[in-house]
Amino acid sequence: MVEVTMYATAMCPYCNYAERLLRAKGVAEISKVRVDLEPARRAEMVGKTGKRTVPQIYIGEFHVGGYEDLVALDRAGKLDPMLTADAA
């Protein structure tokens, strides 16, 4: 599996939904960046993604976007190949 990073907050339901979907796909480790606890990391997220909302999800170096973008990738059949190390 490739590295998955998710910018998130504690009270974000879409962060929880995204984590649940990724776990169902076999992702054992999600590197969470809690932007509610580290304001400098929120600025980092906005600088990298141009987005202010969470979750912001990376699979390897690829910026997926938010939860709806993650679901769209899954429905299109593109999420599973992205999660394998060979696709990185």
MOPAC internal coordinates of N, CA, C and O (Angstrom, degrees):
PM7 1SCF
backbone

  N    0.0000 0     0.00 0     0.00 0    0    0    0
  C    1.4475 1     0.00 0     0.00 0    1    0    0
  C    1.5265 1   110.12 1     0.00 0    2    1    0
  O    1.2310 1   121.55 1   -35.11 1    3    2    1
  N    1.3115 1   114.64 1   144.89 1    3    2    1
  C    1.4528 1   120.34 1   175.42 1    5    3    2
  C    1.5211 1   109.25 1   -81.84 1    6    5    3
  O    1.2310 1   120.80 1   -15.11 1    7    6    5
  N    1.3172 1   116.07 1   164.89 1    7    6    5
  C    1.4538 1   120.68 1   178.97 1    9    7    6
  C    1.5220 1   110.04 1   -72.30 1   10    9    7
  O    1.2310 1   121.00 1   -44.86 1   11   10    9
  N    1.3243 1   115.69 1   135.14 1   11   10    9
  C    1.4537 1   121.63 1   176.66 1   13   11   10
  C    1.5196 1   107.72 1  -116.69 1   14   13   11
  O    1.2310 1   120.93 1   -52.91 1   15   14   13
  N    1.3254 1   115.82 1   127.09 1   15   14   13
  C    1.4600 1   122.28 1   178.55 1   17   15   14
  C    1.5138 1   108.01 1  -120.49 1   18   17   15
  O    1.2310 1   121.10 1   -44.04 1   19   18   17
  N    1.3394 1   115.50 1   135.96 1   19   18   17
  C    1.4461 1   119.45 1   179.64 1   21   19   18
  C    1.5153 1   109.76 1  -134.12 1   22   21   19
  O    1.2310 1   121.02 1   -58.41 1   23   22   21
  N    1.3364 1   115.65 1   121.59 1   23   22   21
  C    1.4549 1   121.49 1   170.41 1   25   23   22
  C    1.5194 1   105.83 1   -78.94 1   26   25   23
  O    1.2310 1   120.30 1   -51.80 1   27   26   25
  N    1.3428 1   117.02 1   128.20 1   27   26   25
  C    1.4589 1   120.58 1  -171.71 1   29   27   26
  C    1.5271 1   111.02 1  -150.31 1   30   29   27
  O    1.2310 1   121.55 1    -9.18 1   31   30   29
  N    1.3386 1   114.64 1   170.82 1   31   30   29
  C    1.4565 1   122.55 1   169.46 1   33   31   30
  C    1.5268 1   107.70 1  -128.56 1   34   33   31
  O    1.2310 1   120.74 1   -15.10 1   35   34   33
  N    1.3197 1   116.18 1   164.90 1   35   34   33
  C    1.4609 1   120.77 1  -177.24 1   37   35   34
  C    1.5262 1   112.13 1   -68.16 1   38   37   35
  O    1.2310 1   119.76 1   145.15 1   39   38   37
  N    1.3068 1   118.07 1   -34.85 1   39   38   37
  C    1.4643 1   121.75 1  -172.58 1   41   39   38
  C    1.5249 1   114.02 1   -98.63 1   42   41   39
  O    1.2310 1   119.61 1  -164.73 1   43   42   41
  N    1.3007 1   118.35 1    15.27 1   43   42   41
  C    1.4667 1   122.40 1  -175.73 1   45   43   42
  C    1.5275 1   110.72 1   -91.17 1   46   45   43
  O    1.2310 1   119.66 1   -69.20 1   47   46   45
  N    1.3450 1   118.26 1   110.80 1   47   46   45
  C    1.4624 1   118.85 1   179.20 1   49   47   46
  C    1.5303 1   112.77 1   -65.05 1   50   49   47
  O    1.2310 1   119.69 1   145.84 1   51   50   49
  N    1.3297 1   118.19 1   -34.16 1   51   50   49
  C    1.4606 1   120.51 1  -179.71 1   53   51   50
  C    1.5195 1   111.79 1   -69.07 1   54   53   51
  O    1.2310 1   120.44 1   151.77 1   55   54   53
  N    1.3312 1   116.77 1   -28.23 1   55   54   53
  C    1.4656 1   120.25 1   173.34 1   57   55   54
  C    1.5233 1   109.49 1   -64.53 1   58   57   55
  O    1.2310 1   120.72 1   137.40 1   59   58   57
  N    1.3250 1   116.23 1   -42.60 1   59   58   57
  C    1.4631 1   120.83 1   178.42 1   61   59   58
  C    1.5234 1   111.29 1   -65.32 1   62   61   59
  O    1.2310 1   120.09 1   138.72 1   63   62   61
  N    1.3336 1   117.43 1   -41.28 1   63   62   61
  C    1.4647 1   121.05 1   178.22 1   65   63   62
  C    1.5254 1   110.53 1   -62.84 1   66   65   63
  O    1.2310 1   120.73 1   137.00 1   67   66   65
  N    1.3317 1   116.21 1   -43.00 1   67   66   65
  C    1.4688 1   120.34 1  -179.91 1   69   67   66
  C    1.5269 1   110.27 1   -63.56 1   70   69   67
  O    1.2310 1   120.76 1   136.27 1   71   70   69
  N    1.3249 1   116.14 1   -43.73 1   71   70   69
  C    1.4645 1   119.42 1   178.92 1   73   71   70
  C    1.5249 1   110.50 1   -62.37 1   74   73   71
  O    1.2310 1   120.22 1   138.04 1   75   74   73
  N    1.3161 1   117.18 1   -41.96 1   75   74   73
  C    1.4714 1   121.23 1   179.64 1   77   75   74
  C    1.5326 1   110.84 1   -61.16 1   78   77   75
  O    1.2310 1   120.38 1   135.75 1   79   78   77
  N    1.3273 1   116.87 1   -44.25 1   79   78   77
  C    1.4644 1   120.59 1   179.02 1   81   79   78
  C    1.5241 1   111.00 1   -63.55 1   82   81   79
  O    1.2310 1   120.36 1   135.01 1   83   82   81
  N    1.3196 1   116.92 1   -44.99 1   83   82   81
  C    1.4606 1   120.55 1  -179.64 1   85   83   82
  C    1.5302 1   111.25 1   -63.83 1   86   85   83
  O    1.2310 1   120.34 1   139.44 1   87   86   85
  N    1.3181 1   116.95 1   -40.56 1   87   86   85
  C    1.4726 1   120.41 1   177.75 1   89   87   86
  C    1.5298 1   110.11 1   -64.12 1   90   89   87
  O    1.2310 1   120.26 1   139.72 1   91   90   89
  N    1.3366 1   117.11 1   -40.28 1   91   90   89
  C    1.4675 1   120.83 1   178.03 1   93   91   90
  C    1.5233 1   111.37 1   -62.89 1   94   93   91
  O    1.2310 1   120.30 1   153.19 1   95   94   93
  N    1.3281 1   117.03 1   -26.81 1   95   94   93
  C    1.4611 1   122.16 1   178.10 1   97   95   94
  C    1.5216 1   112.28 1   -85.10 1   98   97   95
  O    1.2310 1   120.51 1  -178.55 1   99   98   97
  N    1.3393 1   116.64 1     1.45 1   99   98   97
  C    1.4528 1   120.14 1   176.09 1  101   99   98
  C    1.5148 1   115.22 1    97.36 1  102  101   99
  O    1.2310 1   119.80 1  -172.70 1  103  102  101
  N    1.3185 1   117.98 1     7.30 1  103  102  101
  C    1.4647 1   120.52 1   178.63 1  105  103  102
  C    1.5253 1   107.87 1   -75.80 1  106  105  103
  O    1.2310 1   120.77 1   -65.50 1  107  106  105
  N    1.3103 1   116.13 1   114.50 1  107  106  105
  C    1.4628 1   121.24 1  -177.46 1  109  107  106
  C    1.5199 1   112.12 1   -86.41 1  110  109  107
  O    1.2310 1   120.72 1   147.89 1  111  110  109
  N    1.3152 1   116.23 1   -32.11 1  111  110  109
  C    1.4645 1   121.08 1  -174.41 1  113  111  110
  C    1.5223 1   109.82 1  -124.11 1  114  113  111
  O    1.2310 1   121.11 1   -58.46 1  115  114  113
  N    1.3282 1   115.49 1   121.54 1  115  114  113
  C    1.4634 1   121.71 1   174.60 1  117  115  114
  C    1.5191 1   106.38 1  -121.02 1  118  117  115
  O    1.2310 1   121.29 1   -59.21 1  119  118  117
  N    1.3162 1   115.13 1   120.79 1  119  118  117
  C    1.4567 1   119.89 1   177.70 1  121  119  118
  C    1.5244 1   107.66 1   -81.95 1  122  121  119
  O    1.2310 1   120.77 1   -72.79 1  123  122  121
  N    1.3362 1   116.14 1   107.21 1  123  122  121
  C    1.4629 1   120.54 1  -177.96 1  125  123  122
  C    1.5129 1   110.47 1   -95.02 1  126  125  123
  O    1.2310 1   121.52 1   -46.51 1  127  126  125
  N    1.3078 1   114.69 1   133.49 1  127  126  125
  C    1.4579 1   122.00 1   174.95 1  129  127  126
  C    1.5222 1   105.63 1  -110.84 1  130  129  127
  O    1.2310 1   120.49 1   -70.58 1  131  130  129
  N    1.3191 1   116.66 1   109.42 1  131  130  129
  C    1.4615 1   122.06 1  -176.05 1  133  131  130
  C    1.5232 1   109.76 1   -85.42 1  134  133  131
  O    1.2310 1   120.61 1   -82.51 1  135  134  133
  N    1.3128 1   116.44 1    97.49 1  135  134  133
  C    1.4532 1   121.07 1  -177.20 1  137  135  134
  C    1.5245 1   112.57 1   -73.90 1  138  137  135
  O    1.2310 1   120.04 1   163.95 1  139  138  137
  N    1.3356 1   117.54 1   -16.05 1  139  138  137
  C    1.4628 1   119.95 1   175.51 1  141  139  138
  C    1.5290 1   111.45 1   -75.46 1  142  141  139
  O    1.2310 1   120.39 1   154.53 1  143  142  141
  N    1.3144 1   116.86 1   -25.47 1  143  142  141
  C    1.4633 1   121.41 1   179.57 1  145  143  142
  C    1.5262 1   112.82 1   -94.30 1  146  145  143
  O    1.2310 1   120.88 1   156.38 1  147  146  145
  N    1.3284 1   115.92 1   -23.62 1  147  146  145
  C    1.4701 1   121.06 1  -177.21 1  149  147  146
  C    1.5298 1   109.88 1  -129.34 1  150  149  147
  O    1.2310 1   120.24 1   -90.89 1  151  150  149
  N    1.3443 1   117.15 1    89.11 1  151  150  149
  C    1.4612 1   120.05 1  -177.29 1  153  151  150
  C    1.5336 1   114.21 1   -56.01 1  154  153  151
  O    1.2310 1   119.95 1   147.92 1  155  154  153
  N    1.3139 1   117.71 1   -32.08 1  155  154  153
  C    1.4698 1   120.13 1   178.41 1  157  155  154
  C    1.5306 1   110.50 1   -64.11 1  158  157  155
  O    1.2310 1   120.28 1   148.24 1  159  158  157
  N    1.3159 1   117.07 1   -31.76 1  159  158  157
  C    1.4665 1   120.48 1   179.01 1  161  159  158
  C    1.5326 1   110.63 1   -71.64 1  162  161  159
  O    1.2310 1   120.06 1   150.14 1  163  162  161
  N    1.3529 1   117.49 1   -29.86 1  163  162  161
  C    1.4688 1   119.95 1   174.52 1  165  163  162
  C    1.5242 1   109.67 1   -63.89 1  166  165  163
  O    1.2310 1   120.62 1   136.65 1  167  166  165
  N    1.3190 1   116.42 1   -43.35 1  167  166  165
  C    1.4680 1   120.37 1   177.35 1  169  167  166
  C    1.5277 1   110.05 1   -61.81 1  170  169  167
  O    1.2310 1   120.43 1   140.84 1  171  170  169
  N    1.3169 1   116.78 1   -39.16 1  171  170  169
  C    1.4702 1   121.82 1   176.41 1  173  171  170
  C    1.5318 1   109.97 1   -60.63 1  174  173  171
  O    1.2310 1   120.51 1   134.75 1  175  174  173
  N    1.3357 1   116.62 1   -45.25 1  175  174  173
  C    1.4663 1   122.17 1  -179.47 1  177  175  174
  C    1.5288 1   110.31 1   -60.99 1  178  177  175
  O    1.2310 1   120.50 1   132.43 1  179  178  177
  N    1.3173 1   116.65 1   -47.57 1  179  178  177
  C    1.4655 1   120.63 1  -179.71 1  181  179  178
  C    1.5224 1   110.59 1   -62.68 1  182  181  179
  O    1.2310 1   120.65 1   139.73 1  183  182  181
  N    1.3306 1   116.37 1   -40.27 1  183  182  181
  C    1.4546 1   120.20 1   178.23 1  185  183  182
  C    1.5205 1   113.01 1   -64.12 1  186  185  183
  O    1.2310 1   120.32 1   141.26 1  187  186  185
  N    1.3293 1   117.00 1   -38.74 1  187  186  185
  C    1.4640 1   121.29 1  -178.72 1  189  187  186
  C    1.5199 1   112.83 1   -77.73 1  190  189  187
  O    1.2310 1   120.59 1   140.88 1  191  190  189
  N    1.3389 1   116.49 1   -39.12 1  191  190  189
  C    1.4589 1   119.89 1  -170.52 1  193  191  190
  C    1.5242 1   114.31 1  -106.62 1  194  193  191
  O    1.2310 1   120.61 1   157.68 1  195  194  193
  N    1.3335 1   116.43 1   -22.32 1  195  194  193
  C    1.4581 1   119.94 1  -173.64 1  197  195  194
  C    1.5205 1   112.23 1    76.65 1  198  197  195
  O    1.2310 1   120.26 1  -174.69 1  199  198  197
  N    1.3181 1   117.12 1     5.31 1  199  198  197
  C    1.4703 1   123.31 1  -177.83 1  201  199  198
  C    1.5249 1   110.27 1  -111.32 1  202  201  199
  O    1.2310 1   121.06 1   -31.46 1  203  202  201
  N    1.3336 1   115.57 1   148.54 1  203  202  201
  C    1.4575 1   121.27 1   178.93 1  205  203  202
  C    1.5215 1   112.70 1  -107.38 1  206  205  203
  O    1.2310 1   120.35 1   171.33 1  207  206  205
  N    1.3164 1   116.94 1    -8.67 1  207  206  205
  C    1.4569 1   120.65 1  -175.88 1  209  207  206
  C    1.5257 1   111.44 1   -98.31 1  210  209  207
  O    1.2310 1   121.13 1   -24.37 1  211  210  209
  N    1.3296 1   115.44 1   155.63 1  211  210  209
  C    1.4526 1   121.54 1   175.16 1  213  211  210
  C    1.5116 1   108.58 1  -114.14 1  214  213  211
  O    1.2310 1   119.93 1   -26.10 1  215  214  213
  N    1.3196 1   117.73 1   153.90 1  215  214  213
  C    1.4502 1   126.32 1     1.39 1  217  215  214
  C    1.5208 1   111.90 1   -79.69 1  218  217  215
  O    1.2310 1   121.35 1   -23.55 1  219  218  217
  N    1.2997 1   115.02 1   156.45 1  219  218  217
  C    1.4634 1   123.25 1   166.99 1  221  219  218
  C    1.5249 1   104.31 1  -122.18 1  222  221  219
  O    1.2310 1   121.19 1   -60.10 1  223  222  221
  N    1.3211 1   115.32 1   119.90 1  223  222  221
  C    1.4641 1   121.54 1  -168.97 1  225  223  222
  C    1.5236 1   110.43 1  -114.45 1  226  225  223
  O    1.2310 1   121.35 1   -44.80 1  227  226  225
  N    1.3221 1   115.03 1   135.20 1  227  226  225
  C    1.4559 1   122.68 1   173.00 1  229  227  226
  C    1.5136 1   108.67 1  -118.03 1  230  229  227
  O    1.2310 1   121.09 1   -45.61 1  231  230  229
  N    1.3213 1   115.52 1   134.39 1  231  230  229
  C    1.4623 1   121.69 1   169.55 1  233  231  230
  C    1.5158 1   104.76 1  -113.34 1  234  233  231
  O    1.2310 1   121.23 1   -70.53 1  235  234  233
  N    1.3341 1   115.25 1   109.47 1  235  234  233
  C    1.4549 1   119.29 1  -169.79 1  237  235  234
  C    1.5178 1   107.77 1    62.44 1  238  237  235
  O    1.2310 1   120.40 1    52.09 1  239  238  237
  N    1.3109 1   116.84 1  -127.91 1  239  238  237
  C    1.4581 1   121.84 1   178.96 1  241  239  238
  C    1.5298 1   112.50 1   -94.61 1  242  241  239
  O    1.2310 1   120.35 1   177.05 1  243  242  241
  N    1.3298 1   116.94 1    -2.95 1  243  242  241
  C    1.4655 1   121.84 1  -176.69 1  245  243  242
  C    1.5227 1   110.77 1   -85.24 1  246  245  243
  O    1.2310 1   120.79 1   -55.23 1  247  246  245
  N    1.3360 1   116.10 1   124.77 1  247  246  245
  C    1.4604 1   121.25 1   176.68 1  249  247  246
  C    1.5223 1   108.71 1   -83.51 1  250  249  247
  O    1.2310 1   120.90 1   -71.48 1  251  250  249
  N    1.3211 1   115.89 1   108.52 1  251  250  249
  C    1.4596 1   121.97 1   179.95 1  253  251  250
  C    1.5162 1   110.46 1   -71.85 1  254  253  251
  O    1.2310 1   120.96 1   135.97 1  255  254  253
  N    1.3234 1   115.77 1   -44.03 1  255  254  253
  C    1.4608 1   122.02 1  -173.26 1  257  255  254
  C    1.5096 1   108.37 1   115.36 1  258  257  255
  O    1.2310 1   120.64 1    39.18 1  259  258  257
  N    1.3376 1   116.38 1  -140.82 1  259  258  257
  C    1.4574 1   121.32 1  -178.14 1  261  259  258
  C    1.5177 1   112.77 1   -98.50 1  262  261  259
  O    1.2310 1   121.43 1    14.39 1  263  262  261
  N    1.3229 1   114.87 1  -165.61 1  263  262  261
  C    1.4550 1   121.21 1  -177.09 1  265  263  262
  C    1.5271 1   111.81 1   -60.51 1  266  265  263
  O    1.2310 1   120.01 1   133.43 1  267  266  265
  N    1.3134 1   117.58 1   -46.57 1  267  266  265
  C    1.4674 1   119.98 1  -178.85 1  269  267  266
  C    1.5224 1   111.55 1   -61.82 1  270  269  267
  O    1.2310 1   120.39 1   144.25 1  271  270  269
  N    1.3221 1   116.86 1   -35.75 1  271  270  269
  C    1.4685 1   120.78 1   176.80 1  273  271  270
  C    1.5299 1   110.45 1   -66.46 1  274  273  271
  O    1.2310 1   120.68 1   141.30 1  275  274  273
  N    1.3312 1   116.30 1   -38.70 1  275  274  273
  C    1.4668 1   121.73 1   177.97 1  277  275  274
  C    1.5310 1   110.25 1   -62.65 1  278  277  275
  O    1.2310 1   120.68 1   134.68 1  279  278  277
  N    1.3337 1   116.31 1   -45.32 1  279  278  277
  C    1.4594 1   121.23 1   179.18 1  281  279  278
  C    1.5282 1   110.50 1   -63.95 1  282  281  279
  O    1.2310 1   120.32 1   139.76 1  283  282  281
  N    1.3278 1   117.00 1   -40.24 1  283  282  281
  C    1.4719 1   120.46 1   179.02 1  285  283  282
  C    1.5231 1   110.72 1   -62.34 1  286  285  283
  O    1.2310 1   120.25 1   138.75 1  287  286  285
  N    1.3353 1   117.13 1   -41.25 1  287  286  285
  C    1.4688 1   120.53 1   176.59 1  289  287  286
  C    1.5235 1   110.40 1   -61.19 1  290  289  287
  O    1.2310 1   120.62 1   137.58 1  291  290  289
  N    1.3279 1   116.41 1   -42.42 1  291  290  289
  C    1.4540 1   120.44 1  -179.59 1  293  291  290
  C    1.5240 1   111.02 1   -64.53 1  294  293  291
  O    1.2310 1   120.26 1   134.18 1  295  294  293
  N    1.3087 1   117.11 1   -45.82 1  295  294  293
  C    1.4647 1   121.20 1  -179.46 1  297  295  294
  C    1.5191 1   112.08 1   -64.10 1  298  297  295
  O    1.2310 1   120.65 1   149.52 1  299  298  297
  N    1.3295 1   116.36 1   -30.48 1  299  298  297
  C    1.4627 1   121.10 1   178.96 1  301  299  298
  C    1.5324 1   111.82 1   -81.87 1  302  301  299
  O    1.2310 1   120.38 1   177.23 1  303  302  301
  N    1.3279 1   116.89 1    -2.77 1  303  302  301
  C    1.4625 1   120.63 1  -179.73 1  305  303  302
  C    1.5136 1   114.09 1    77.61 1  306  305  303
  O    1.2310 1   120.13 1  -163.08 1  307  306  305
  N    1.3334 1   117.36 1    16.92 1  307  306  305
  C    1.4638 1   120.98 1  -176.46 1  309  307  306
  C    1.5245 1   113.86 1  -100.93 1  310  309  307
  O    1.2310 1   120.07 1   166.85 1  311  310  309
  N    1.3316 1   117.47 1   -13.15 1  311  310  309
  C    1.4631 1   119.81 1  -175.97 1  313  311  310
  C    1.5238 1   112.27 1   -72.13 1  314  313  311
  O    1.2310 1   119.87 1   132.18 1  315  314  313
  N    1.3130 1   117.85 1   -47.82 1  315  314  313
  C    1.4665 1   120.28 1  -177.69 1  317  315  314
  C    1.5338 1   112.90 1   -56.30 1  318  317  315
  O    1.2310 1   119.43 1   132.85 1  319  318  317
  N    1.3491 1   118.70 1   -47.15 1  319  318  317
  C    1.4732 1   117.96 1   178.08 1  321  319  318
  C    1.5361 1   113.00 1   -62.56 1  322  321  319
  O    1.2310 1   120.46 1   147.35 1  323  322  321
  N    1.3380 1   116.73 1   -32.65 1  323  322  321
  C    1.4619 1   119.66 1  -179.97 1  325  323  322
  C    1.5263 1   111.60 1   -68.40 1  326  325  323
  O    1.2310 1   120.58 1   151.59 1  327  326  325
  N    1.3145 1   116.49 1   -28.41 1  327  326  325
  C    1.4641 1   120.37 1  -176.28 1  329  327  326
  C    1.5271 1   113.05 1   -81.32 1  330  329  327
  O    1.2310 1   119.78 1   167.93 1  331  330  329
  N    1.3176 1   118.03 1   -12.07 1  331  330  329
  C    1.4603 1   119.88 1   179.07 1  333  331  330
  C    1.5249 1   109.79 1   -84.68 1  334  333  331
  O    1.2310 1   120.65 1   -30.99 1  335  334  333
  N    1.2941 1   116.37 1   149.01 1  335  334  333
  C    1.4611 1   121.10 1  -178.30 1  337  335  334
  C    1.5253 1   111.52 1   -62.31 1  338  337  335
  O    1.2310 1   120.26 1   149.35 1  339  338  337
  N    1.3522 1   117.12 1   -30.65 1  339  338  337
  C    1.4650 1   120.82 1  -179.19 1  341  339  338
  C    1.5182 1   111.86 1   -65.11 1  342  341  339
  O    1.2310 1   120.03 1   153.53 1  343  342  341
  N    1.3362 1   117.55 1   -26.47 1  343  342  341
  C    1.4660 1   121.08 1  -176.76 1  345  343  342
  C    1.5146 1   112.04 1   -85.07 1  346  345  343
  O    1.2310 1   119.94 1   170.58 1  347  346  345
  N    1.3235 1   117.71 1    -9.42 1  347  346  345
  C    1.4693 1   120.72 1  -175.38 1  349  347  346
  C    1.5081 1   111.98 1   -71.22 1  350  349  347
  O    1.2310 1   120.10 1   180.00 1  351  350  349

